[in-house]
Amino acid sequence: MIKSAVVVRGFTLIELIVIIVVIAVLAVSLAPRFFTTAGTSEYLYQDQLLNLLRRAQIQAMQCTDCSTPAVNITANSALLDGASCADVDAGRALCITANEAVSLAPAGTIGFDSMGRPSCSAGSCTLNVQGASLLRVCIESEGYIHPC
């Protein structure tokens, strides 16, 4: 006598529904992380601020017989010696657009001497880039500019 066994392999309807629900929950919770820029803008502005401060420092060290450049900082801009947000030279101006929820603090002026040492009008040479997270830019008394 020959026995034939029919083996049925596959998923039940309940197992398929559970898998679809798990995938849907993961998609709803993870999708906003991939399609929003919240939390990334301040890193861009921190890098631009570092570059602007380093440019001002290098100019001050290279030009020993002229006036030293200064960086004027407001809540929504950092401008190098008379630059404006309309300037074509993006290396002289950091301008935060109105639709970004990012601000700079404290407002003031930062200058450098011919040795690259800072002089900060706000008293502290630590700048805050505030957005979804708080990022800092520190200028040490010797002139080392770095994210802190």
Backbone as numpy.savetxt, mean C-alpha at the origin, in Angstrom:
# Nx Ny Nz CAx CAy CAz Cx Cy Cz
-23.92 -73.11 -11.09 -24.75 -71.96 -11.09 -23.86 -70.73 -11.09
-24.15 -69.83 -11.96 -23.37 -68.62 -12.12 -24.14 -67.48 -11.45
-23.40 -66.82 -10.57 -24.02 -65.66 -9.91 -23.48 -64.41 -10.56
-24.34 -63.55 -10.87 -23.89 -62.27 -11.42 -24.19 -61.18 -10.39
-23.18 -60.47 -10.10 -23.35 -59.39 -9.14 -23.29 -58.07 -9.89
-24.27 -57.30 -9.71 -24.31 -55.98 -10.33 -23.78 -54.98 -9.30
-22.68 -54.37 -9.64 -22.08 -53.38 -8.75 -22.39 -52.00 -9.32
-23.07 -51.20 -8.53 -23.42 -49.85 -8.94 -22.50 -48.88 -8.20
-21.74 -48.13 -8.96 -20.84 -47.16 -8.36 -21.32 -45.76 -8.72
-21.16 -44.86 -7.79 -21.58 -43.48 -8.02 -21.97 -42.82 -6.72
-22.49 -41.62 -6.86 -22.90 -40.86 -5.69 -24.41 -40.89 -5.57
-24.87 -40.83 -4.35 -26.31 -40.73 -4.13 -26.71 -39.28 -4.30
-27.98 -39.06 -4.41 -28.49 -37.70 -4.59 -28.15 -36.83 -3.38
-28.20 -37.36 -2.20 -27.89 -36.60 -0.98 -26.41 -36.21 -0.97
-25.54 -37.10 -1.36 -24.12 -36.77 -1.40 -23.84 -35.64 -2.40
-24.47 -35.68 -3.55 -24.30 -34.61 -4.54 -24.80 -33.27 -4.02
-25.93 -33.27 -3.34 -26.48 -32.02 -2.79 -25.55 -31.45 -1.73
-25.00 -32.31 -0.87 -24.07 -31.85 0.16 -22.83 -31.24 -0.47
-22.28 -31.85 -1.49 -21.09 -31.32 -2.17 -21.39 -29.97 -2.81
-22.54 -29.83 -3.44 -22.91 -28.56 -4.06 -23.07 -27.48 -3.01
-23.66 -27.80 -1.87 -23.82 -26.82 -0.79 -22.46 -26.39 -0.24
-21.54 -27.32 -0.04 -20.21 -26.99 0.46 -19.47 -26.08 -0.53
-19.55 -26.39 -1.81 -18.90 -25.56 -2.83 -19.52 -24.16 -2.86
-20.83 -24.06 -2.71 -21.51 -22.77 -2.71 -21.07 -21.93 -1.51
-20.97 -22.54 -0.34 -20.55 -21.80 0.85 -19.12 -21.29 0.69
-18.23 -22.12 0.17 -16.85 -21.69 -0.07 -16.79 -20.55 -1.09
-17.58 -20.65 -2.13 -17.58 -19.62 -3.17 -18.07 -18.28 -2.61
-19.11 -18.32 -1.79 -19.65 -17.08 -1.24 -18.67 -16.44 -0.26
-17.96 -17.24 0.50 -17.06 -16.68 1.50 -15.70 -16.27 0.91
-15.24 -16.88 -0.15 -13.93 -16.58 -0.72 -13.96 -15.64 -1.91
-15.07 -15.55 -2.61 -15.13 -14.72 -3.81 -14.80 -13.25 -3.56
-15.27 -12.62 -2.47 -14.94 -11.21 -2.26 -13.44 -10.96 -2.10
-12.70 -11.92 -1.65 -11.25 -11.73 -1.50 -10.55 -11.60 -2.84
-11.12 -12.17 -3.88 -10.49 -12.14 -5.19 -10.99 -10.98 -6.05
-12.13 -10.42 -5.74 -12.72 -9.40 -6.60 -12.78 -8.02 -5.97
-12.06 -7.77 -4.89 -12.02 -6.45 -4.28 -10.56 -6.03 -4.09
-10.35 -4.72 -4.04 -9.00 -4.21 -3.83 -8.81 -3.68 -2.41
-9.76 -3.94 -1.53 -9.65 -3.46 -0.15 -8.41 -4.07 0.49
-7.59 -3.22 1.06 -6.39 -3.69 1.73 -5.15 -3.72 0.86
-5.29 -3.49 -0.43 -4.12 -3.51 -1.29 -3.66 -2.11 -1.68
-4.55 -1.14 -1.66 -4.20 0.22 -2.07 -3.16 0.83 -1.15
-3.28 0.57 0.15 -2.31 1.19 1.06 -0.90 0.65 0.85
-0.75 -0.58 0.39 0.58 -1.10 0.08 1.18 -0.38 -1.13
0.36 -0.09 -2.11 0.81 0.67 -3.28 1.26 2.07 -2.86
0.44 2.74 -2.05 0.79 4.09 -1.61 2.00 4.09 -0.67
2.16 3.06 0.13 3.34 2.96 0.98 4.61 2.87 0.13
4.57 2.05 -0.91 5.72 1.93 -1.82 6.00 3.25 -2.53
4.96 3.93 -2.98 5.16 5.22 -3.66 5.72 6.26 -2.71
5.27 6.25 -1.45 5.79 7.19 -0.47 7.26 6.90 -0.16
7.61 5.64 -0.03 9.02 5.27 0.17 9.88 5.78 -0.97
9.44 5.57 -2.20 10.20 6.02 -3.37 10.33 7.53 -3.43
9.26 8.24 -3.10 9.29 9.70 -3.11 10.26 10.24 -2.06
10.22 9.68 -0.86 11.13 10.12 0.20 12.58 9.80 -0.14
12.81 8.63 -0.71 14.18 8.27 -1.10 14.69 9.17 -2.23
13.81 9.55 -3.14 14.21 10.45 -4.21 14.61 11.81 -3.65
13.81 12.33 -2.70 14.13 13.61 -2.08 15.46 13.52 -1.32
15.69 12.41 -0.65 16.93 12.22 0.11 18.14 12.19 -0.83
18.02 11.47 -1.93 19.13 11.38 -2.89 19.41 12.74 -3.52
18.35 13.47 -3.85 18.55 14.81 -4.42 19.25 15.72 -3.43
18.90 15.63 -2.16 19.54 16.46 -1.15 21.02 16.10 -0.99
21.35 14.85 -1.10 22.75 14.43 -0.94 23.58 14.76 -2.18
22.96 14.80 -3.36 23.70 15.08 -4.58 23.89 16.57 -4.84
22.99 17.36 -4.34 23.05 18.80 -4.59 23.46 19.51 -3.30
24.75 19.65 -3.10 25.24 20.22 -1.84 25.27 21.75 -1.84
25.20 22.38 -3.01 25.27 23.84 -3.05 23.94 24.49 -3.42
22.86 23.74 -3.46 21.56 24.31 -3.77 20.60 24.03 -2.62
19.40 24.53 -2.74 18.42 24.33 -1.66 17.99 22.86 -1.63
17.83 22.34 -0.45 17.47 20.93 -0.31 15.98 20.76 -0.56
15.61 19.70 -1.24 14.19 19.47 -1.52 13.45 19.05 -0.26
12.18 19.37 -0.23 11.33 18.99 0.89 10.09 18.28 0.37
9.57 17.38 1.16 8.34 16.67 0.82 7.23 17.22 1.70
6.22 17.80 1.08 5.07 18.35 1.80 3.97 17.29 1.84
3.55 16.92 3.04 2.59 15.83 3.21 1.28 16.39 3.74
0.20 16.03 3.04 -1.16 16.33 3.50 -1.89 15.00 3.63
-3.16 15.05 3.96 -3.92 13.82 4.16 -4.06 13.01 2.88
-4.04 13.69 1.72 -4.25 12.95 0.48 -3.14 13.15 -0.56
-1.99 13.68 -0.14 -0.89 13.83 -1.10 0.44 13.98 -0.38
1.49 13.67 -1.11 2.86 13.93 -0.71 3.55 14.49 -1.95
3.97 15.74 -1.86 4.48 16.45 -3.02 5.92 16.89 -2.79
6.76 16.69 -3.78 8.17 17.05 -3.70 8.38 18.42 -4.30
8.76 19.40 -3.48 9.14 20.74 -3.90 8.29 21.35 -5.01
7.11 21.76 -4.69 6.28 22.48 -5.63 5.59 21.62 -6.69
5.71 20.32 -6.60 5.00 19.47 -7.56 3.51 19.53 -7.25
2.71 19.17 -8.22 1.27 19.12 -8.00 0.74 17.80 -8.53
-0.48 17.51 -8.18 -1.07 16.25 -8.62 -1.33 16.23 -10.13
-1.26 17.38 -10.76 -1.45 17.44 -12.21 -0.14 17.23 -12.97
0.97 17.11 -12.25 2.27 16.93 -12.90 2.33 15.62 -13.67
3.06 15.65 -14.74 3.27 14.45 -15.55 4.30 13.54 -14.87
5.26 14.14 -14.17 6.31 13.38 -13.50 5.74 12.75 -12.23
5.34 11.49 -12.31 4.73 10.81 -11.18 5.73 10.55 -10.06
7.02 10.68 -10.33 8.02 10.46 -9.31 8.14 11.61 -8.34
7.48 12.73 -8.61 7.55 13.89 -7.73 6.28 14.11 -6.94
5.24 13.32 -7.21 3.97 13.54 -6.52 3.28 12.21 -6.25
2.81 12.08 -5.03 1.96 10.94 -4.65 0.60 11.53 -4.34
-0.38 11.19 -5.15 -1.72 11.75 -4.98 -2.72 10.60 -4.80
-3.44 10.65 -3.73 -4.44 9.62 -3.43 -5.75 10.06 -4.07
-6.31 9.19 -4.87 -7.55 9.53 -5.57 -8.72 9.58 -4.59
-9.75 10.28 -4.99 -10.90 10.50 -4.10 -11.66 9.22 -3.79
-11.65 8.25 -4.71 -12.41 7.04 -4.46 -11.66 6.01 -3.61
-10.42 6.30 -3.27 -9.65 5.41 -2.39 -9.88 5.82 -0.94
-10.02 4.86 -0.08 -10.21 5.13 1.35 -8.87 5.04 2.06
-7.92 5.84 1.60 -6.56 5.83 2.14 -6.18 7.27 2.47
-5.46 7.46 3.59 -5.00 8.79 3.95 -3.59 8.71 4.53
-2.89 9.84 4.47 -1.55 9.95 5.02 -1.59 10.81 6.28
-0.76 10.49 7.25 -0.68 11.27 8.49 0.70 11.07 9.09
1.22 11.96 9.84 0.74 13.31 10.11 1.13 14.25 8.98
0.36 15.33 8.85 0.66 16.32 7.83 1.89 17.12 8.26
2.67 17.54 7.31 3.86 18.32 7.63 4.85 18.32 6.49
6.07 18.70 6.80 7.14 18.78 5.81 8.33 17.96 6.28
8.90 17.21 5.36 10.10 16.43 5.65 11.18 16.88 4.69
12.29 17.31 5.24 13.43 17.72 4.44 14.64 16.86 4.80
15.68 16.96 3.99 16.90 16.19 4.22 18.09 17.13 4.08
19.12 16.89 4.89 20.34 17.67 4.76 21.28 16.99 3.76
22.46 17.55 3.57 23.38 17.01 2.57 23.94 15.63 2.95
23.73 15.21 4.17 24.15 13.87 4.60 22.99 12.86 4.53
21.81 13.33 4.12 20.66 12.44 4.00 19.87 12.28 5.28
20.18 13.08 6.31 19.46 12.99 7.57 18.18 13.80 7.49
17.10 13.30 8.07 15.80 13.98 7.93 15.61 15.09 8.96
14.76 16.02 8.60 14.22 16.99 9.55 12.71 17.00 9.31
11.99 16.62 10.34 10.54 16.45 10.22 9.82 17.53 11.00
8.91 18.25 10.35 8.19 19.33 11.01 7.13 18.81 11.96
6.68 17.59 11.77 5.64 17.04 12.64 6.22 16.48 13.93
7.53 16.55 14.10 8.16 16.06 15.32 8.58 14.61 15.21
7.78 13.81 14.58 8.10 12.40 14.40 8.34 12.11 12.94
9.31 11.29 12.67 9.58 10.91 11.29 8.96 9.55 10.98
7.81 9.29 11.53 7.04 8.08 11.22 5.75 8.52 10.55
5.54 8.06 9.34 4.35 8.42 8.58 3.40 7.24 8.55
2.11 7.52 8.63 1.09 6.48 8.60 0.36 6.51 7.27
0.18 5.34 6.68 -0.66 5.18 5.50 -1.86 4.39 5.99
-2.99 5.07 6.18 -4.17 4.46 6.78 -5.19 4.11 5.71
-5.56 2.86 5.67 -6.60 2.38 4.78 -7.35 1.28 5.50
-7.58 0.16 4.84 -8.19 -0.99 5.50 -7.26 -1.51 6.59
-5.98 -1.29 6.42 -4.99 -1.61 7.46 -4.05 -0.43 7.59
-3.36 -0.35 8.72 -2.44 0.74 8.98 -1.03 0.30 8.64
-0.38 1.04 7.74 1.01 0.78 7.37 1.83 1.99 7.77
3.07 1.77 8.13 3.93 2.86 8.57 5.18 2.94 7.70
5.69 4.16 7.55 6.97 4.42 6.91 7.81 5.16 7.94
8.97 4.60 8.27 9.84 5.19 9.27 11.08 5.77 8.60
11.51 6.92 9.10 12.76 7.54 8.67 13.62 7.65 9.93
14.66 6.89 9.97 15.55 6.90 11.14 16.38 8.18 11.15
16.92 8.52 12.30 17.68 9.77 12.44 18.93 9.80 11.55
19.44 8.61 11.19 20.60 8.54 10.30 20.21 8.66 8.84
18.91 8.55 8.54 18.44 8.70 7.16 17.91 7.42 6.53
17.90 6.32 7.26 17.39 5.07 6.69 15.87 5.13 6.60
15.34 4.98 5.39 13.90 5.05 5.14 13.41 3.62 4.87
12.41 3.19 5.63 11.94 1.81 5.51 10.52 1.66 6.00
9.82 0.60 5.52 8.50 0.30 6.09 8.70 -0.27 7.49
7.88 0.14 8.42 8.04 -0.36 9.79 6.71 -0.83 10.36
